[in-house]
C-alpha cells in the first residue's frame, strides 16, 4: 500500500542492491489488491516503468474505484440477496473508499495474460494463472531456477482467501483455484516465494495440506447447513470469527465459495429468489 513507511522500505531496498528507481523497467503485479498494487502508481512515478497487471483483474479494479452511488448499486445487487443489510453495504462502500486512498496515485496499467514470458537478465519468467483469491491472480515461474513467485494464491502457513466476492465473477472459485494449483505443482517448482509468510519447498505436500483444510472447512459448512439458510445464517452457524468488516467480507466470500462448490457438485440445494437460500439436499 502507498504509505510513508512503504516508500522508505522501497528506497532502502533499492539502495541496498545498488540500483536506482530509473533502472526499473517493469513492475509485475500478481493481483490488484491494495496491499500488492497500492504503491505501484508511486513506483511508476519514480521509475517510468510499465505496471503489468492481470487482465482478468481489471473489471474488479473498475468496481473498486466506482463513484460512491454506483459502487453501492453494484454491492447491493451482489450482497442484498445473500441476506446482508443495507447499512452493512453502505459501510462496505465507505471502507473501500478509505482503502483506495492508499492506492493513489493510480498507475497507468498494462494488461498481461497467462502464458506470456518476460526476460530478466539471463532469466525468463512464465506467467501462470491462479484464479480464486482474485479473478485474474497470476504467478510467475522462473524457468531457469524454477522459482515460483506465488503472490497470495499459494502460502506456506495458512490458506489464503479463495474468492474476491462481491467483486468476483468466478462461478466456482474454489474449484478453479485448486485446479490451477494442481497444474502449477506439476511443473515442480524448486522454491515457492509467496508475498505473505516464509518461502518454502515441497509444493506438492503443501498443496495436499491446503486441499485437506478446504475439505475440512467445506464439511463443516455442510454439517451446519440445517433447513433453508442464507449465506449470513450459515456464517453465524459456523461461528465465523472476525473483528472488522473486511474480515467479515473474507469469511462471507469463502463461505459462499464452499456453498457454491457444494451446490455445483449436487450435494446441497439452492433457492434463487429475492433472497438466496441454501438447503441440505434432502430438503424439498
C-alpha positions, -999 to +999 in steps of 0.1 A: +000+000+000+011+036-006+023+048+028+054+067+040+067+035+055+064+017+022+082+045+003+110+043+029+113+005+025+114+006-013+141+034-012+162+015+013+158-018-006+170-003-039+199+014-022+209-020-006+210-037-040+227-008-057+202+003-083+181+035-088+143+038-095+151+048-131+167+014-137+133-003-131+117-012-164+087-034-154+066-038-123+048-071-123+017-073-101+003-107-092-031-092-084-047-058-079-055-059-041-042-028-024-016-045-003+000-056-036-008-029-062-013+001-039+022+016-043+025+007-080+015+042-091+041+059-069+068+034-081+058+042-117+062+079-110+097+073-097+108+050-125+086+055-156+083+017-156+054-003-170+029-016-144+019-050-157-014-064-141-036-094-147-061-086-175-088-105-156-084-083-125-092-051-144-130-054-141-127-057-103-104-027-102-131-008-121-156-018-094-133-009-065-130+026-079-166+033-088-182+066-076-200+060-043-235+057-056-226+033-084-204+013-060-234+009-037-256-002-065-231-029-075-227-042-040-264-041-033-271-064-063-245-089-051-249-087-013-285-080-005-298-113-019-273-130+004-290-115+035-266-087+041-281-055+054-283-021+037-263-005+065-235-030+061-234-025+023-230+013+028-203+006+054-185-015+028-187+013+002-171+037+028-145+012+038-133+006+002-133+044-004-110+048+026-087+019+014-085+034-021-067+064-007-037+041-001-038+032-038-032+067-051-018+078-074-033+052-096-009+037-121-012+035-159-017-002-162-007-026-190-027-059-191-009-092-192-023-127-197-014-163-188+013-178-210+033-146-215+071-147-209+092-119-195+130-117-195+151-105-166+188-106-174+196-143-182+163-155-165+129-158-180+096-159-162+064-176-174+030-162-164+007-188-149-030-184-139-041-189-103-077-176-101-096-175-068-080-151-044-087-126-072-103-135-106-071-129-125-045-137-100-012-147-117+020-164-106+054-160-122+077-191-127+114-186-134+122-212-160+160-214-151+158-217-113+122-229-111+113-203-085+076-197-082+065-162-073+031-172-059+016-139-047-013-147-023-025-179-040+000-203-025+012-197+010+033-217+035+015-211+068-022-206+061-049-209+034-054-177+016-088-161+008-102-181-021-128-156-035-129-119-042-167-117-038-186-094-041-162-081-068-156-115-084-173-130-114-160-166-108-188-191-105-169-217-086-137-201-073-127-230-050-126-255-079-109-231-102-083-223-076-074-259-067-073-270-104-049-242-112-026-250-082-026-287-093-014-277-127+013-254-113+026-280-089+031-304-118+058-280-130+077-290-099+088-255-086+121-258-066+112-229-043+079-210-037+082-173-029+048-160-015+041-124-006+030-133+029+050-156+052+081-176+045+094-191+013+090-229+011+098-261-008+077-292-011+050-277-032+031-310-037+030-317+000+018-281+008-009-284-018-021-317-002-024-298+032-043-270+016-067-293-001-073-312+032-080-279+050-105-269+024-122-303+027-125-298+065-139-264+061-164-274+034-175-304+056-182-280+084-203-258+062-223-289+051-227-301+087-240-267+098-265-263+069-298-270+086-330-263+067-331-233+044-303-208+053-289-176+038-252-171+035-251-149+066-270-175+086-245-202+076-217-179+086-233-174+120-238-212+124-202-220+118-192-192+143-172-171+119-145-151+139-139-116+126-131-083+141-136-057+113-158-055+082-131-066+058-125-097+078-162-104+077-161-099+039-134-125+036-154-150+057-186-143+036-166-148+004-150-180+014-182-195+029-201-186-003-173-203-023-178-235-003-216-233-007-214-228-044-189-257-048-212-280-028-242-269-049-224-274-082-214-309-070-251-316-063-245-320-026-269-292-015-298-274-029-301-237-037-332-215-040-326-183-061-351-156-055-352-121-039-331-138-012-307-167-020-311-197+003-292-229+006-305-262+020-295-298+026-300-319-005-328-339+012-349-308+017-376-300-009 
